[in-house]
Amino acid sequence: MKSTNRSMRSLRAVEPREVMDIRQAAEFLGISTDSLYKYAAEATVPAFRLGNRWKFQRSRLLAWMEEQSRAAIASMKKPVARAR
């Protein structure tokens, strides 16, 4: 039974968390925690407060990144007006 508990704990350590704290979310996004605090306070990234701590849902961050990527690609495809 002990080996089963140990293997279950190691599985949990490997699978990504759905709800992340500021440190985990910053690592996931590849940015500093200071930047993420700022973006969360400005509502730039999807986040919510649980007590006095910021929390981030992995699925919402993935959807937000996809949306940001699509918007960036769309803005690159827009024709640039030429001066005459």
C-alpha positions in Angstrom: 0.0 0.0 0.0 2.8 2.4 0.8 4.3 2.0 -2.7 0.9 2.9 -4.2 0.7 6.1 -2.1 4.2 7.0 -3.1 3.5 6.5 -6.9 0.3 8.5 -6.6 2.2 11.4 -5.0 4.8 11.3 -7.8 2.0 11.3 -10.4 0.4 14.4 -8.9 3.8 16.2 -8.9 4.1 15.6 -12.7 0.6 16.5 -13.8 0.0 20.3 -14.3 -2.2 22.1 -11.8 -5.4 23.7 -13.0 -5.2 26.4 -10.4 -1.8 28.0 -10.0 -0.4 30.5 -7.6 1.6 33.6 -8.8 5.0 31.7 -8.8 3.6 28.7 -10.8 1.7 30.9 -13.3 4.8 33.2 -13.8 6.9 30.1 -14.5 4.2 28.7 -16.8 4.1 32.0 -18.8 7.8 32.6 -18.7 7.7 36.0 -17.0 8.7 37.4 -13.7 6.4 37.3 -10.7 6.6 41.1 -10.5 5.4 41.4 -14.1 2.6 39.0 -13.4 1.4 40.9 -10.3 1.2 44.0 -12.4 -0.7 42.3 -15.3 -3.1 40.7 -12.8 -3.8 44.0 -11.0 -4.4 45.7 -14.4 -6.6 42.8 -15.6 -4.3 42.1 -18.5 -4.3 38.4 -17.8 -7.2 36.3 -16.5 -6.8 36.0 -12.7 -8.8 36.0 -9.6 -8.1 36.7 -5.9 -8.6 34.1 -3.3 -8.3 36.0 -0.1 -5.3 38.3 -0.6 -3.6 36.0 -3.1 -3.8 35.9 -6.9 -4.7 32.6 -8.5 -4.6 31.6 -12.2 -6.5 28.9 -14.0 -4.3 27.1 -16.4 -7.1 26.6 -19.0 -8.0 30.3 -18.9 -4.3 31.2 -19.4 -4.0 28.9 -22.3 -7.1 30.3 -23.9 -5.9 33.9 -23.3 -2.5 33.1 -24.9 -4.2 31.6 -27.9 -6.4 34.7 -28.2 -3.3 37.0 -27.9 -1.5 34.9 -30.6 -4.5 35.2 -33.0 -4.8 38.9 -32.5 -1.0 39.4 -33.1 -1.2 37.3 -36.3 -4.3 39.2 -37.5 -2.6 42.6 -36.9 0.4 41.4 -38.9 -1.8 40.5 -41.9 -3.4 43.9 -42.1 -2.2 45.9 -45.1 -0.1 48.9 -44.3 -1.3 52.2 -45.8 1.4 53.7 -47.9 2.1 57.4 -48.0 1.7 59.0 -51.4 
